[in-house]
Amino acid sequence: MLIVHVFVHVKPDKIEAFTAATLENARNSIQEPGIARFDVIQQEDDPARFVLVEVYRTTEDPARHKETAHYQKWRDTVADMMAGPRTSIKYANVFPDETGWDLPQISQ
């Protein structure tokens, strides 16, 4: 498994549009077989800051994700909404084991 935290700082006047585009991407991403979870979280004391928590089943799955139409649409749509370049940190899974990530996804 590979867990990636993507840190995004959004322009204050673009928060609503960024949120809408990112939720559309997340809803499509969780349908991919290589993605165990795709969480979108927003910082409470600075709503212009987001973290995308992407849990991939293999180290090859992030590349597959970036080939999807929904990811490419998101990437292009939000490019001008960001206050700076997004950054990421990659993590190895420690707990729960891989079966613990197979939680039901919520559709909204």
N, C-alpha and C positions, 0 to 999 in steps of 0.2 A: 504494500500500500504506500501511497504517497499523499501527503497532506500539504496543501499549499495555502498560505494566507496571503491574499492580495490586498494591499493597502492603497486606498484611493482617496484623494482629497479633491472634492468637487467644488466648482465655483458656486458661491451661495445662491445665485439666482438660477442655477441649473439643478438644484437638489431634486425637485419634483420630477423633472424630465429624466434625470439620471436614474432615479429610483424606478420609474416606470420601465425604462429600457432594461435595467438590470434584473428586475423581477421577471420580465419576459424571457430573458436569457436563462435565468435560473430555472424557471419552469420547464424550459426545453432541455436544459442540461441534465436535469435529474432523470430524464427519459433515456439518456445514453447508458448502454450497458456497462461502460467503464467507469461510471461515476456513482459512488456509494452515497455521497451527500454533496449538496451545493447550498451553503448557507449564506445569506446576505445579512450583515449586521451593521448597525449605524451607531456611532458614538453618541452617548447621551449629552455630554456637555459641549459637543461640537458636531452638530448634525451634518456638517459638510464632509465629515470623515466616515468612510465605510471600510469594512473588511469583508472580503469574499473568502469564505472557508470552503475550499474545494477538496474533496476526499476522493482520490482516484484509486482504482483497484490495482493498477500496475503502473510502472514508470513510463510505459508507452502511451497510456491513456490521455495525458495532457496534450500530446501532439495530435491525437485523433480528435480531441475536443476542439482544438484550434482550426481543424479542417471543416467543421460543421458550418452550415449557412447561418445558424442562429448566433454562433459566437462571432463570426465575421461581421454580421449585421450589428451586433452589440458594439464590437470594437470600433467600427466606423461611426456609429451613431454617437457614442459617448466621447470620442476623441477630443472634441472641442469643449466638452463640459468640464474637463479636469483642470484643476488649478496648477497641477504639476504632473510629471510622469508617475504612473502607478509603479509600485514596487512590490516585491514578493519575497517570502521566506518559505523554504521547503522543509518539511518535517517528516521524520519516520514515525510510524505508529508504535506506541508502547502499550496502551490500554484504552479501550477494550480490544480483544483480539479481533481479527477480521470479521467474524460473524457478528460481533457487537455493533458494527457499522450498518448492518442491514436492517435499518429501522424504516418503518413505513414513511413515505414521503407525503407531505400535506399539499394538496392542490388548492390554490386560491384563485 
